[in-house]
């Protein structure tokens, strides 16, 4: 009996080692501004049940800025009129949660966004992430609005005479920098406002996409069975 169980455990271990344990699945979603006029927190929940994970997103105006009323947009005032103020930002948090498997994590991520400013709003913006403790600006942009000047992750908007939206911007986070993260927090800082009453923020769309890694269900079941067999053998030995 013991020999049979040892053979079973060995077979399960060999099968498991030869199987592809992890599967990469694509995700996409957005936080909609439609219908909101003065929201301070917006959320979304994207269920990917066939792929065994759920993606949660939350966008929040930090207390350093004052929420502004703007139909179908996410705007604020009281931005810094000089250099970047570490207490004035919008925060976007993305969390992946496994369903039916032991873990799931981000493998890549892209964020599409549109910036908006009033004639006296902030002229410079930059994104930072929790991956380095918000220490440096994100620089890996794959799309930038032609009217925006990009330098070392700093987005400088033109000095317009009226409120204007600058859409068509995208940055990417890739596998090595994500470090198997299950949660990524992004902060959008606005500064160099021409007046503290000037408005600035986000317009539609605020979309995100990328890949999440989850265990392949059948190989996870095989691993669980192998672990159970091993535990049974250890229990028998103690007896």
N, C-alpha and C positions, 0 to 999 in steps of 0.2 A: 504493500500500500504506500509506504513511504517513498519507495523507488518510483512508483507511478506518479506521485505528486511532484517529486523532483523533476521528472521528465516533463510534466505538464508546465511547471514553472519555467523550466528552461525553454520550452517551445514558445510560451507566451512572451518571454523576454526577447527571444530572437525575432519573433514576428513584430514585436513592438519596435525593436531597434531598426528593423528594415522598413517599417511603415513611415509615411509622412505624417508627423505628429501635428504640425501647425498648418493652418490654411489662412491665406491672406484674402480678406474680403473688402470690397469697395464700399464706401459710405458717402452720402451727400445730404446736405440739409441747409436750412437757413433760419435766421431769426427775422420775422416779418415785422415791419413797422406799420403795416396797413391798419388804419383805423385808430391808431394811438395818437394822442395829442400832447401829453405831458407825462409819459410813463418814466419811472426811474428804474424799473426792473422788467425785463422781458425774458421769457423762457421758451424752450422748445424741447420736445422729447421725441426722438426718432427710434422706433422699434425695428430692429433687424432680426426678428425671431427666426427666420430660416437660417440665419448665419450665427445665431447664438450670442448676440450682444445688443445692448441698448445704448444709444448715444444721447446724453443730456447736455443742453447748452443753456447758459444764462448770461445775459448782458446787463450790466448795472452801471449807473452813474455814481461815481465815488463822491463822498461828502465834500471833497474839496471844490467841487463845481456846483453851480445852481441850475437845477433843471429848468429848461425853457419850453414853453408851449410851441409846438410845431407839428402841424398835421402830417401824419404819415412819415415822420422822421424822428431821429433820436438826437436831440440838441441840448446844449447847455451854454451858460455864460459863466462869468467869473474865472475865465482862463487867465493864466499868467500873461502879463503884458511885457515880460522880459524873457529870461531863460526858462528852461523846463523846471516846473515845480513838481516834485515827486509825489505830492498829495493831490494833484489835479489830473484825473484820468477817467476813462471808461474802462471797465473790466469785462472781458469775455472769458468765461470758463467752460471748457469742454471736457466731459467725463465719459469714459466708456465703461460699461458695466456688463459682465458676462451673465448669460442666462443658460443654465444647464451644463456649463463647463467651468473649470476651476479658475480660469483667468482669461483676460483679453487685454490687448494694449495697442496703442497707436504705432503704426509703422511709417506713415507719411501723412502730411496734412497741407492743404492749401486754403487760404482765406481770400475771398473776393470782397471788396468793399468800395464804397463811394464816400468821399469826404464832402462836407458842405460847410460854408462859412458865410456870415453876413459881411457887409462891407467893412465892419470894424471888428470882425471876429479873428480868431487865431490864424496866423499865416503859416505856422509850422506844426507838423505832427510827426510823431514816430511811434512805432509799435515796439514793445518789449515783451519778453516772455518769462515764465517761471522757470524755464529750463536752465537759465543762468542767474536766477534770483533777480530778474529785471535790471541787470547791471548794464546791458548794452542794447543798442537799437538793432532790430532785425534788419538785415541787409539783403536777404535773398529774395529780391523782387523779380517776378517773371513778367509782370505787366504794370505799366505806369501811365496814367493819363498824360497825353502830350503837353498839356498846359502846366504840369507839375514838374518842378525840378527836384531830382533825387540825388542826394549826396550822403554817403555813409549811413544810409537808413533814415535820414531826415528828409521829409517831404515838405517842400516849400511851395505854397500856393501863390498865385499871382495876386496883386493888390487890385481887386476889382471894386467897382463903384456900387455894385448891387449884390444881393445874395445869389450865390451860384453853387452848383453841384459839380464835382469832379469825379466822375465814375471811371470804371475800367482799370482798377488797381488790384494787384494780386501778389501775395508773397507765399513762400513755401517753407515748410519745416520737413526735414527728411529723417530717415531712420537713425543714423549715428547721433544726431542731436536730440532726438526724442528719448533715447535711452530707455526703451520699453515702457514709456510713460502711460499710465492709466488716466491721468488728469493733466491737462495743459491749460494754464491761465495766461491770457494775453491782455496787455494794457495798452490803450491808445492815449498818448499824452498830446495835449494841444497847448501851444504857447506862442509868444510873440503876437498876442492880440493887440489890436490898435486901441481897444477900450475894454475895460473889465466888463462892460455891458454887452460887448459884441458876442454874437452866438457862433458856435461851431460844433461840429459833430458828424454824425453818420446819416447817409441817405440810403435808399434802396439801391442795390441789394447788399445785404451782409450774409454771404453764403460761405459754406465750408465743405470741403470734400477731402478724400484721401483713402487710406487703407488701414484696416484693423486686423491684427493677427489673433486668431482664436484656435484652440485645439480642434483637430478634426474629430467629430463625435465618435466614430467607430474606433479610432486608435485610442481615444481617451477611455472608452469602455474597456478596451483590451488592457490598457495600463492598470485600470482599476481592478480588473480580474486578476492580473498578475500580482498586484499588491495584496489582494485578499488571499490568494494562494500562499504567498510568502508568509503572511501573518499567521495563517492556519498551521503551517509547518513549524514556525517558531513556537506556537502554543503547544503543539504536540511534543516538541523537544523538552519543554519545561516540565511536562507531565512524566 
